[in-house]
């Protein structure tokens, strides 16, 4: 569900998360025309996974976090 109360399908949620990740890792605009999967792949190539830690929620337990292999 989005902030405005509208539901998003899986692809929309993935693209939204990928865009958020891109913006957190880069000051450049994201590449145009990529679907959520490809944009997520491109964002993950911006920095090594060791440098990536976007989850800062006190409500998440370590068992709920999946990191790239």
VEXTIKOL-641130 format. One line per field, with one value per residue: residue number from 1; x, y, z of N, C-alpha, C in turn. Coordinates in pm, 1 decimal. Layout:
resi c(NUM:...)
n.x c(X:...)
n.y c(Y:...)
n.z c(Z:...)
ca.x c(X:...)
ca.y c(Y:...)
ca.z c(Z:...)
c.x c(X:...)
c.y c(Y:...)
c.z c(Z:...)
This chain:
resi c(1:2:3:4:5:6:7:8:9:10:11:12:13:14:15:16:17:18:19:20:21:22:23:24:25:26:27:28:29:30:31:32:33:34:35:36:37:38:39:40:41:42:43:44:45:46:47:48:49:50:51:52:53:54:55:56:57:58:59:60:61:62:63:64:65:66:67:68:69)
n.x c(84.8:50.8:154.0:-62.6:-276.0:-342.0:-331.2:-46.6:77.9:293.8:506.1:500.7:563.1:820.8:955.5:923.8:1069.2:1321.8:1376.2:1390.1:1613.8:1809.0:1812.6:1907.2:2165.3:2288.0:2353.5:2288.9:2037.8:1816.7:1867.9:1681.7:1383.1:1412.1:1282.5:1157.1:1313.6:1551.1:1636.9:1684.6:1897.6:2086.8:2114.7:2227.4:2478.5:2604.6:2738.7:2944.5:2789.6:2866.8:2892.1:2634.8:2364.8:2061.1:1858.2:1724.9:1547.2:1401.6:1215.5:1261.5:1383.0:1696.5:1654.0:1460.3:1573.9:1710.5:2005.2:2206.4:2381.9)
n.y c(-117.9:223.9:552.2:716.7:550.9:385.6:71.1:-115.3:-325.4:-616.2:-565.9:-286.1:-221.0:-327.2:-168.3:82.8:43.1:-10.0:235.5:396.9:285.5:342.2:623.8:653.6:567.5:708.4:1026.5:1080.6:1072.0:788.4:522.4:542.8:374.0:119.2:-179.6:-274.3:-494.4:-484.6:-227.3:-252.2:-434.7:-268.5:-66.8:-208.9:-249.9:-11.7:24.8:-183.2:-464.1:-469.0:-205.1:-126.2:-60.0:-17.7:-56.5:61.5:26.5:7.9:-183.2:-411.0:-739.8:-917.6:-1166.0:-1107.8:-971.3:-989.3:-1021.8:-941.0:-1204.2)
n.z c(0.0:-71.8:47.0:1.4:24.2:-188.2:-354.2:-460.1:-717.6:-733.4:-916.1:-930.2:-664.4:-649.9:-840.5:-718.8:-480.4:-590.4:-715.3:-486.6:-363.1:-557.8:-542.8:-284.5:-309.6:-514.6:-660.8:-913.4:-1175.4:-1211.5:-1454.8:-1757.1:-1863.1:-1754.3:-1610.4:-1284.8:-1187.6:-1341.7:-1282.0:-1009.9:-1017.9:-1147.6:-955.2:-744.3:-842.4:-807.9:-565.5:-360.0:-190.4:79.7:153.1:150.0:341.8:404.0:577.3:858.5:1065.1:1384.0:1422.7:1282.8:1296.4:1299.0:1170.5:985.5:781.4:463.0:297.6:7.2:-159.9)
ca.x c(0.0:127.5:120.6:-193.6:-378.8:-365.8:-255.5:46.3:105.1:431.9:598.6:504.2:637.1:961.1:1010.2:928.6:1183.0:1444.3:1399.1:1433.9:1751.5:1894.2:1825.4:1988.0:2303.5:2344.6:2295.8:2250.7:1904.9:1823.4:1857.4:1543.1:1333.7:1437.1:1178.1:1202.3:1420.0:1675.4:1677.9:1741.1:2030.8:2174.6:2140.7:2317.2:2612.7:2661.8:2828.7:2949.4:2689.2:2919.8:2867.8:2491.6:2280.6:1953.5:1757.0:1755.2:1423.1:1410.1:1110.3:1305.4:1478.1:1794.8:1600.0:1370.3:1652.7:1782.9:2108.9:2258.8:2489.4)
ca.y c(0.0:348.0:650.6:776.0:450.7:305.1:-53.1:-134.4:-465.9:-656.1:-494.7:-145.9:-214.6:-351.9:-48.4:187.3:13.5:6.2:380.3:445.8:240.2:420.8:758.7:646.7:534.9:791.1:1159.1:1081.9:1015.8:646.8:498.4:543.4:259.4:-10.0:-226.8:-280.9:-593.1:-434.3:-109.6:-303.6:-486.0:-154.0:1.1:-291.8:-239.2:119.0:7.6:-322.4:-489.8:-439.1:-63.4:-100.7:-98.9:78.7:-89.3:123.4:25.0:-64.2:-284.3:-529.5:-829.6:-967.6:-1277.7:-1055.8:-900.1:-1073.5:-943.9:-1004.2:-1303.4)
ca.z c(0.0:-76.5:148.5:-25.0:45.4:-307.3:-356.3:-570.7:-743.4:-703.0:-1004.4:-888.7:-538.0:-680.9:-905.7:-616.3:-392.2:-669.7:-728.9:-355.0:-344.7:-648.1:-488.3:-162.6:-343.9:-620.3:-683.3:-1055.5:-1200.0:-1250.3:-1599.4:-1806.0:-1938.0:-1690.8:-1520.5:-1146.1:-1171.0:-1402.5:-1206.6:-885.5:-1053.0:-1174.8:-828.3:-664.4:-898.6:-774.9:-451.2:-312.8:-86.5:213.2:179.0:140.4:454.4:399.0:676.3:987.6:1141.5:1511.0:1425.5:1210.2:1362.1:1201.1:1093.0:883.0:680.7:369.1:230.5:-115.0:-138.9)
c.x c(89.1:81.7:-18.8:-306.8:-410.5:-278.5:-164.8:61.8:253.6:532.9:610.9:581.9:787.0:1024.7:1023.4:1048.5:1314.9:1477.1:1448.1:1578.7:1845.9:1918.9:1909.3:2136.3:2368.4:2274.9:2252.2:2107.7:1917.3:1814.6:1711.0:1509.5:1358.8:1317.5:1238.0:1318.5:1553.6:1727.6:1740.0:1881.0:2129.6:2210.0:2239.3:2460.4:2679.3:2764.4:2832.5:2847.6:2737.6:2890.9:2718.6:2420.6:2172.5:1851.3:1797.1:1632.1:1441.7:1306.9:1148.6:1404.2:1576.3:1741.3:1505.4:1443.5:1727.4:1880.1:2154.0:2372.3:2613.4)
c.y c(123.9:441.8:709.7:673.0:364.9:180.2:-58.5:-284.8:-492.6:-578.5:-347.6:-128.9:-233.2:-229.2:66.2:165.5:32.1:154.5:440.3:408.0:322.6:559.7:761.7:627.6:629.9:926.8:1175.4:1030.1:868.5:631.4:490.4:410.0:123.7:-50.0:-240.4:-376.1:-540.5:-310.1:-151.7:-359.6:-371.5:-81.7:-78.1:-289.1:-105.9:110.3:-139.0:-343.4:-459.6:-294.2:-29.0:-151.1:5.6:57.5:-36.2:125.5:-51.0:-176.2:-411.8:-609.4:-879.2:-1082.2:-1232.2:-986.2:-1000.2:-985.9:-1015.8:-1099.7:-1264.2)
c.z c(0.0:33.4:126.1:-18.1:-75.6:-303.9:-478.8:-592.6:-718.9:-787.5:-966.3:-758.3:-561.6:-744.7:-804.7:-523.4:-465.5:-689.1:-597.0:-328.8:-431.3:-589.7:-361.4:-194.7:-443.6:-626.7:-828.8:-1071.5:-1241.3:-1402.1:-1641.4:-1872.1:-1875.1:-1605.4:-1380.6:-1124.2:-1223.1:-1328.9:-1073.3:-910.1:-1074.3:-1044.7:-743.3:-717.2:-865.4:-662.6:-413.9:-200.8:55.3:251.3:182.1:265.2:469.4:510.3:813.1:1077.5:1272.7:1519.6:1352.1:1293.7:1257.1:1115.7:982.3:770.0:594.1:293.6:102.3:-82.2:-214.3)
